Amino acid sequence: MEKKAIFAGSFDPFTVGHEDIVRRALHLFDHVIIGVGYNIKKKGFLPMENRVRLIRDTFRDEPRVSAEAYEGLTIDFCHRQGVHVLLRGLRSVDDFESDRTIDAINKRLDPRIETFYLLTDPYLGAVSSAVVRELHAHKADISRLLPHGIRLEDYL
């Protein structure tokens, strides 16, 4: 049986930190599905279809990675995909505390769901979508914060 995991988030935009988590997870899972979710707490920067396209372009040479947009609860997306493992990247204790709460709720909704945490590479710990958006707004060079060959302007 193929080992699959879902890496869910808003990915607005997808960064080198996200990419690193996925590439490292491929050593542990046969397939990683990147679920691009609509977050009602966040105002979108990139259109949803462009976020998915950016991720697909990043992994165009990796058939074991797919990307799909979804609405609603992540746990419902897991059910639709037939996947029981959520993949999360942790940059800090704050990330862990937030994710631990979400994991507890997911366990109440479906005890079969497991969350697998990977610690972010310390070199990438300061990289976040929010940082990329802020630097982009001030016209700073963000090329090293995005996956290789990705130009944010192509997805705006």
C-alpha positions in Angstrom: 0.0 0.0 0.0 1.3 3.4 -1.0 2.2 5.7 1.9 0.6 9.1 1.3 0.6 12.3 3.3 -1.2 15.6 2.9 0.7 18.9 3.4 -2.1 21.4 3.8 -1.9 25.2 4.0 -2.8 28.4 2.3 0.7 28.6 0.7 0.2 32.3 -0.2 2.9 32.1 -1.7 4.6 28.7 -1.6 8.2 29.3 -0.3 11.5 27.5 -0.2 10.6 26.5 3.4 7.5 24.7 2.2 9.5 23.1 -0.7 12.1 21.8 1.7 9.5 20.1 3.9 7.9 18.4 0.9 11.3 17.2 -0.5 12.4 15.8 2.8 9.0 14.1 3.3 9.5 12.2 0.0 12.1 10.2 1.9 9.4 9.0 4.2 6.3 8.9 2.0 5.6 7.6 -1.5 3.4 10.5 -2.4 2.8 14.0 -0.9 -0.4 15.8 -1.8 -0.2 19.5 -1.3 -3.6 20.7 -0.3 -4.0 24.4 -1.0 -6.8 25.4 1.3 -8.9 28.5 1.5 -8.3 30.1 4.9 -11.2 32.3 6.0 -8.9 34.1 8.4 -6.5 35.2 5.7 -7.0 37.7 2.9 -5.6 36.1 -0.3 -2.5 37.5 -2.0 -2.3 35.2 -5.0 -5.4 33.8 -6.6 -6.0 30.2 -5.5 -5.5 28.7 -9.0 -2.1 30.5 -9.3 -0.9 29.1 -5.9 -1.7 25.6 -7.2 0.1 26.4 -10.5 3.2 27.7 -8.7 3.4 24.5 -6.7 2.9 22.3 -9.7 5.6 24.2 -11.5 7.9 23.8 -8.6 7.5 20.0 -8.7 7.0 19.5 -12.4 9.7 16.9 -12.5 8.6 15.1 -9.4 5.6 12.7 -10.1 5.3 11.8 -6.4 4.0 15.3 -5.6 0.6 16.7 -6.5 -1.2 19.9 -5.7 -4.9 20.5 -5.4 -7.1 23.4 -4.1 -9.8 22.6 -1.6 -12.4 24.4 0.5 -13.7 23.3 3.9 -12.1 21.4 6.6 -8.7 19.8 6.0 -9.9 16.6 7.6 -12.7 16.4 5.0 -10.0 16.9 2.3 -8.1 14.0 3.9 -11.2 11.8 3.7 -11.8 12.7 0.0 -8.2 11.8 -0.7 -8.3 8.6 1.4 -5.2 9.8 3.3 -4.8 9.5 7.1 -1.5 11.4 7.6 -1.1 15.2 7.7 2.3 16.6 7.2 3.3 19.8 9.1 6.5 21.8 9.2 7.4 23.5 12.4 9.5 26.6 12.5 9.0 27.5 16.2 7.3 26.7 19.5 4.5 29.0 18.4 3.9 26.8 15.3 3.8 23.7 17.5 1.3 25.2 20.0 -1.0 26.2 17.2 -0.7 22.9 15.3 -1.1 20.9 18.5 -4.5 22.5 19.0 -5.5 21.7 15.4 -4.3 18.1 15.8 -6.4 17.7 19.0 -9.5 18.9 17.1 -8.7 16.6 14.1 -8.3 13.6 16.5 -11.8 14.3 17.9 -13.2 14.5 14.3 -11.4 11.3 13.2 -9.1 9.4 15.5 -7.4 7.7 12.5 -5.8 10.9 11.4 -2.1 11.2 12.4 -0.1 14.4 12.2 3.6 14.0 11.2 5.8 17.0 12.1 9.1 17.9 10.4 11.3 20.6 12.0 12.2 23.3 9.5 15.8 23.6 8.5 17.3 26.3 10.8 18.5 28.2 7.7 14.9 28.5 6.5 13.2 29.1 9.9 12.7 32.8 9.2 11.1 32.2 5.8 7.3 32.5 5.8 4.7 33.5 3.2 4.0 36.6 5.3 7.6 37.6 5.1 7.7 37.0 1.3 4.6 39.2 0.9 6.0 42.0 3.0 9.3 42.0 1.2 7.6 41.9 -2.1 5.4 44.9 -1.2 8.7 46.8 -0.5 10.2 45.7 -3.8 13.0 43.7 -2.1 14.7 40.7 -3.8 12.7 37.6 -2.8 14.2 35.2 -5.3 16.1 33.2 -2.6 12.9 32.8 -0.6 11.0 31.2 -3.5 11.6 27.8 -5.1 14.3 27.8 -7.8 13.1 29.2 -11.1 9.9 30.6 -9.6 9.2 34.3 -10.3 6.3 35.7 -8.2 5.4 38.1 -10.9 4.4 35.1 -13.1 1.6 34.2 -10.6 0.2 37.6 -9.5 
